[in-house]
C-alpha cells in the first residue's frame, strides 16, 4: 500500500517548484541584463570611434532622433550601464539565495522520500 505524503512534505514540494520557477525567471532576466550591457559597450565603442561631426541618433521608444551632443549621449549610456550593473548584481544575489534554498529543499525532500520509501 502506498504511503501518504505528509502535509509538511507537500508544502516543501510546492515551495521547491515555486523556487524552481523563480530561478528560471531570474536566469532569463540575467541573460537580458547581460545582453543589454554588451549592447551598451558596443554602442559606447561605436560612439567613440565615430568621426567628429558625424550625425548621431538616439532611440526614443520606436523613434530615432538626432542627438545634439555626443558627450551627453555617452553620459546617458554610462549611467544606464551603471544602473544595469547594479540591477544585475542584485539579481545575482537573489539568484544565489534562491539556489541555496532550492538545494536545501531538494535535500530535505529527497531524505524524506528515502525515509518513507
C-alpha positions in Angstrom: 0.0 0.0 0.0 1.4 3.4 -1.0 2.2 5.8 1.9 0.6 9.2 2.1 2.8 12.3 1.7 2.8 14.4 4.9 1.4 17.9 4.7 4.8 19.3 5.5 6.4 17.4 2.7 3.7 18.5 0.3 4.3 22.1 1.4 8.1 21.7 0.8 7.4 20.2 -2.7 5.3 23.2 -3.6 8.0 25.6 -2.4 10.5 23.6 -4.4 8.5 24.0 -7.6 8.0 27.8 -6.9 11.7 28.3 -6.3 12.5 26.4 -9.5 10.2 28.7 -11.4 11.7 31.8 -9.8 15.2 30.6 -10.7 14.1 30.2 -14.3 12.7 33.8 -14.3 15.9 35.2 -12.7 18.1 33.4 -15.2 16.1 34.9 -18.1 16.4 38.3 -16.6 20.1 37.9 -16.0 20.6 36.9 -19.6 18.6 40.0 -20.7 20.7 42.4 -18.5 23.9 40.9 -19.7 22.9 41.3 -23.3 21.9 44.9 -22.7 25.3 45.6 -21.0 27.1 44.1 -24.0 24.9 46.2 -26.3 25.8 49.4 -24.4 29.5 48.5 -24.5 29.3 48.1 -28.3 27.4 51.4 -28.6 29.9 53.3 -26.5 32.7 51.9 -28.6 31.0 52.9 -31.8 30.2 56.3 -30.4 33.9 56.7 -29.5 35.0 55.6 -33.0 32.5 57.8 -34.9 34.1 60.6 -36.9 33.9 64.1 -35.4 30.9 65.9 -36.9 29.1 62.6 -37.8 25.4 62.8 -37.2 24.5 60.7 -34.1 21.0 59.4 -33.5 19.4 58.0 -30.3 16.4 55.8 -29.9 13.4 57.2 -28.1 10.8 54.4 -28.0 10.4 53.4 -31.6 11.8 56.7 -33.0 15.3 57.6 -33.9 16.0 61.2 -33.1 19.1 63.2 -33.9 21.2 63.7 -30.8 22.6 67.2 -30.1 25.6 66.3 -28.0 27.8 63.2 -28.2 29.1 63.8 -24.7 25.5 63.8 -23.3 24.7 60.6 -25.2 27.9 58.9 -23.8 27.0 60.1 -20.3 23.4 58.7 -20.6 24.8 55.4 -21.8 27.3 55.2 -19.0 24.6 55.9 -16.4 22.3 53.3 -17.9 25.2 50.8 -17.9 25.9 51.5 -14.2 22.2 51.1 -13.3 22.0 47.8 -15.2 25.2 46.6 -13.5 23.7 47.3 -10.1 20.5 45.5 -11.0 22.5 42.6 -12.3 24.4 42.3 -9.1 21.2 42.4 -7.1 19.7 39.8 -9.3 22.7 37.5 -8.9 22.5 37.8 -5.1 18.8 36.9 -5.2 19.6 34.0 -7.6 22.3 32.7 -5.3 19.9 32.9 -2.3 17.2 31.0 -4.3 19.7 28.4 -5.4 20.8 27.8 -1.8 17.2 27.4 -0.7 16.5 25.2 -3.8 19.3 22.8 -2.9 18.3 22.8 0.8 14.7 21.8 -0.1 15.9 19.3 -2.7 18.0 17.6 0.0 15.2 17.7 2.6 12.6 16.3 0.1 15.0 13.6 -1.0 15.7 12.5 2.5 12.0 12.4 3.4 11.2 10.3 0.4 14.1 7.9 1.2 12.9 7.5 4.8 9.4 6.9 3.8 10.3 4.6 0.9 
